[in-house]
Every structure is written in structure tokens, then in C-alpha cells.
């Protein structure tokens, strides 16, 4: 059957635009594909292909390729020659690596589906897929994602469900066009504050992680769907404050002075700081107090405030209050807080 379909396609020559060879028990990709330079769509899913033939590099007009449910062990290097490719499906293979340079030529790629593979890492070169809008890597073995992934400025959908992620890079704030973020069933302990800068985000799924509270500003997201069941979220109860007895270090005192002076645009410090990279590195870790608005280095007190989800959010069942993480710079600021604080923890 597969042979007859190929013969028919070859007779069409340059006029052949689509070939579908799904579920034909093919073990080797047909090398005769090189004789079809006008091919636009190639479906080869549900076969037993373990390698991509070199001749596929001639299909420079190919826009859609489906090699799902085969036996590939890597994202093949030959893909970099498919400069017109927009949709690439490689789900349900045995892929555990990206071939070197494979991302170089895929400048037109819009969708990349790598679900149900064995990936433990993503190369930094993923950032070269400048036009990528949808990246799906569900059901793999990722323990982390590179910060370079967050520089895919056109990405609108990112799916990383069922991996082994423990954190999300703070650079996620650069994914300004992101609308859908799926992180269910990982080992994520906290979400970065940069997540709150994603004003186009509409769907967020963090169900089945180990998140206890959400970053300050989370309540301002314009979500339409929010799922967080299966997380050990803080319960709403009153906890008395514990006074921080440690004396501020000289580094803390100095850092606070410099950061707050820089915030006030002190011209002398703004000029001088350029010559002290070590100081810049230290104060880059500074945070802003939720009460007084001043900057500080060490997290002295951490409060938990509870707020009701927006009425516009479609949320998990029984979720009435969302615990919000708020940083406080000192014991004094804690007592300036209003009665909406229900929990506090010492760091």
C-alpha cells in the first residue's frame, strides 16, 4: 500500500503537495522523497521509523511534518534544512536529545510538539526559534528549563505538564505574548515574581505541585482559567509574629542605603556604581518592602496575605482564597500592616 501511494505521488512530481503514510509499518523513511521538491505536507506518524533520511533536506518547501509515534531517539539534524517548516510533530518517540545545530534552520517554525518523549534537558539554542508560538513538552523528564527559552518573544503557549521541574526561571517575565502556561504535575515549590508581569496570560495550570503561596502581584493577572488543586496551599489562620533578633550586618545596612539612594536617582551613586561590579551583583538581589516601599537585601520577615480570586477566573474547585507572598523589610513594618494579614513566617 505504501509503495503504491509513493508511486502515485512520484507521478505527480512537483505538483504533489501532500503525502500521508500513517500506520503503514514503515521502518525506513523513503529516500525517493527528494524527488518531490514541491511537497508541503508529510504525515508519517504511527510507523517504526528510527532515523530520518538525508534526502529530506531537499524538501525546502515543506511546511508541516508529522513523525509522531515512531522510534526516533533525537530531534534529527536534517531538520535544520527545512527552512519553510512551520509545524513539527515528534510526539511519542524515544527522543532524549537535540542534534547539534538542529535549531539553526528552523526559523519559520511556529509549533513544536515533543510530548511523551524522554527529554531531560532543552538546549540553549532553543532561543533561535524566533517565530515559535506553541511549544509542548508534556510527559518528559525535564528537571529544569533554560533561561534562553524565555527569550522566545512570540511564544503564546507553553506546555510542560508531567515533568520533574522544581523551579521556573525568573526570565519568564520576558514572554510578554504568553497566553497559556501549563505546569501541572511537576515539583515546583514557588513561582517567580516575573510571572506577574505576564499581562496577556489567560490560562495558568499549576495543579499537582508543591506550591504553598503565590508571588506578590499575582492577584492582578487577567486570568480566565486558573488550576492549582493538589498543592499544599497555606490555610487561613492567625499566626503571631516573631521578632527578628539578629542585628543587621554591615552589608545589609550599606546595601539598603545604596539601593534606596539609587531609587531616588542620586547622581553621584548612579555614576560611581558603574565602577563596582561586585556591589552591583550584591544589590541585584535586593527586594522591595510591600509596606514602606524601601529596598532591602535580606528577607527579614515574610508575610502571607489571602485574597479572593477574581470573579472572571475559572478556578479549581473549593478554591476560595489564594495565599499571596508579601515581603516585609523589618519587624517595625509588620506592625504598620493592616488587618488583612493572616500569616507570617520568619526567614
N, C-alpha and C positions, 0 to 999 in steps of 0.2 A: 504493500500500500504506500509506504513512504517513498519507494523508488518511483512509483507511478506519479505521485504528486510532484516529485522533483523534476521528472521528465517534462511534465506539463508546464512547470514553472520555467524550465530552461527554454522551452519553445517560445515562451512569451518574451524572453530576452530582457531588454531594457524596459519593456512595458510591465514587467512583473513587479508589483509593489508590495504584495503581502504573501507570506508563506506561513502556513500553520501545520506544524508536525507534532502536536501534543500527543503524549501517550502512545508513541509508536515503537517503544523499546529500543530506541536508537542509543548506541553505545559510543558513537563517534560522530562529531559534527561533520556534516557533508562538506568536503572541500570544494565541491562544484559551486558553492555559493559565490565564489569570487567572479563567476560569470554573470552575476546579477547585480551590476553596479547601481541600478536604479531602485533597489529594494528599500522599502520604507519601514516595513514591519516584519519581524521574525519571531514566531512563537515556537519554542522548543521545550516547553515545560512537561513535567511528568515523564521523563526519559531516564537514561542511565549514563549521561554524558559526564565524563570526568575531566576533560580538557577541551579548551576552545581551539579550533584550528587556526593556524596563522593567516589563512586566506580571508578570514573575517575582516581583516584590516582594510580590505578593498571596499567594504560597504560603507563608504563615507557619507552616503545619503540616508543611512538607517536612522530612524527616529525613535523606534520602540523595539526593545529586545527583552524577551521573557525566557529565562533559563531556570525558572523556579522548579523545585523538586527534582534535582539532579544530583550528581556526585562531585561537584566542584569543591576543591579544597582551598581556593584562593580567589580573590577578585582578580581576574586574569589581566595580565599586562597588555594583551591585544586590545583591550577595551579603549586604551588611550588613543587609538587611531580612529575611533568612531566619533568624529568631531561634530556630527549633527545629532547625536543621540540625546533624546530628552527624557525617556523613561527606561529605567533598567531594573528588572525584577530578578533577584538572585535568592529568593526565599527558599527555605528548606533544602539547603545543600549541606556541605560539611566545611564551610568556609571558616578558616581561623586566621587568615592574614590577608593583607592587601599586597599585591605585587608592586615592587618599586616603580614609581613613576606613573602608576595607573590613573591618577587623578589629573595628570598634566593636560590631557587632550579632551577631557570631558567638560569643556567649558559651557556646553549647551544643556547639560543635564539639569532637569527640573525635579525628577523623582528618583529616589534610590531606595529600594526595598531589600533589606538584608535580614528580614525576620527569620527566626528559627535556624540559626547557624551556631558556630562555636567561637565567635569572636571574643577575645579577652582584651583587646585594645583597638583604638582607632588611630591611624597615623595623623601627624600634624598636617600633612599635605591635604587633608580633607578641606582645609580652608580655600583651596584652589577651585573648588566647585562653586564659583561665584554666583551662578544662576539657580542653585538648588533651592527649591521651595519646600519639598517634603522629604524628610529623612526618617526612615523607620528601621529600627534595630531592636525590635522586641525579641524576647526569648533568646538571649545570648548570654555571655558570661563576662560582661564588662564590669570592671571594678572602678573605673573612672572614665571620664571623657576629657579630651584635651581642650585647653582654653581656646585653641585655634578654631575649634568648631563654632565658637561663639562669635566668630567674625564672618559668618555666612549671612551677610546683610539682607538677603532676600528670603531667608528661611521663614516660613509661616507655620510649619507643622513639624514637630519633633517628637518621635515616639521611642521611648526607652523602657517600656514596661518589662518586667520579669528579667532583670539583670542582677548584678551584685554591687550596684553603685552605693557608695557611702556618703558622697557629697556632690554638689553641683558647683562648678567654678563661678566665682564672683563676676567673671566677664560675661555671664549670661545677660547682663543688662544691655549689651550691645545688640542683642537680637530684637531690634525695635519693631520688626514686622511680624514677630511670632504671635500667632493666634491660638495655637493648640499645643499644649505641653503635657505629655503623658509619662509619668514616672512611677506608675503603680508597681507594687511588689518588688521593691529594692530594699536596701538597708540604710536609707538616707536618714540622718539624725537631725539635720536642720536645713533650712532653705536660706540662700544668701539674700542679703538686703536688696541686691541689684534686681531681684525678681520683681520687686515693687515698682521698678521703672518701666516694666513692660505694659504700657498703657493700651496696647492692641490685643493683649491676651484675653481670650474669651472662654477657653476651656482648660481647666487645670485638674489633673488627676494625680494625687499623691497617696492613694489608698495603699494600705499594707506596708507602710514603712515604720520607722521608729521616731517619728517627729512628735515632740512634746508641745512646741509652740511655734508661732509664725513670726516673721520679722516685722518690725515697726513699719507702718505704711501699707501693710497687706490689705487692710480694710478698704483702701482706696482703689484697688484693682476693679476694672469694669467687667468682671466675670459674668458669664451666663450659665456655666456649669462648673461645679466645684465638688470634688470627691476626696474625702480624707478618712473614710472608715478604716478601722484596723490599725490606727496609730494610738500610742499611749498619751493622748492629749491631757493636759492639766485639767483637773476638775476645779470647779469654782468654790473655793473655800478661803476663809480668812486665815492668813499666816502672819504672826507678829514679826516685826523687823529685827534683824540682828545688827548691832552696831559694829562697824568695821574698826578694829582696834589698831591695825597696822598703821604706822606713820608713813606718810608719803615719802617715797625715795626722792633723791635729788634729781634723778632723771625724770620722774613724774612731774615735779614742780617746774623744772626747766621746760619740759615738753609742753606742758599746759600753757606756759607763758608764750612760747614761740608760736604755737598753733593759734592761740587766740589773737595774738598780735598780727599774724598773717591774715586771719579772717577779717581784721579791721584794716587791712591794706597798709600796714606800716611800711613805708617806702624803704627805710634802712634795712629792715629784716628781709623784705622781698628781694632786695638786691644781694644781700650777703648770703642768703640761704643757697644760692646757686653754687657757691664755692664749698659747700659742706654736704657731699652726697650721703655720708653716714647719718647725718642728722635728718636729711630728707627721708632716708629709709626708715628711721625710727618713727618719725611723726606721721608717716604714711599709714601707720597702724592706728592712728587716732580715731576716736568716735565722738559723736555729738550728744550731749546730755538732752534727754527728752523734756527736762524741766526748765533748766536755765538757758539752754541753747549754747553753752560753752563747750569747748573741746577738751577731751581728756584722753589719757593713754591706757591706763589700767582700768578694767571693768571692776569698779568697787561694789556696786550694787546692781542687781538685775531684777527688774520687776516684771510681773505678768499681769496684763490687763485684759479683761474679757469684753468682747463686743459682739453684738448680734450680726450675723451675715446680712448682706444686702437683700432686700426683697426680690431683686432681679436675678439673684443667683439660684440656679438649680443645684441643690446640695444633697449630700448624703443624708440618709435617714437619721433622725434623732439628733442632728447637729443643730443645737440652739445657740451656742456661744462658741466663739473662736478665741483661743488664748493667743494674745499678742505679746511679743517680746519687746520690752522697753528698757533701754539702758539709762541708768542714773549715775551721775558722776560722784555723788557723796551722800553720806547719811543725812546731811542737812537738807539736800534737795528732796530726799524721800518724804520728809515731813511737809514739804511745800506741795506735795502731790494731792489732788482732790480725792474724794472718797470712792472713786471708780476703781482704785487698785485693790485687788483681792488676793494677790500672792506676791511674795518676794523671796528671792534666794540670794545667798551670799556667794561671791566668787573669790 
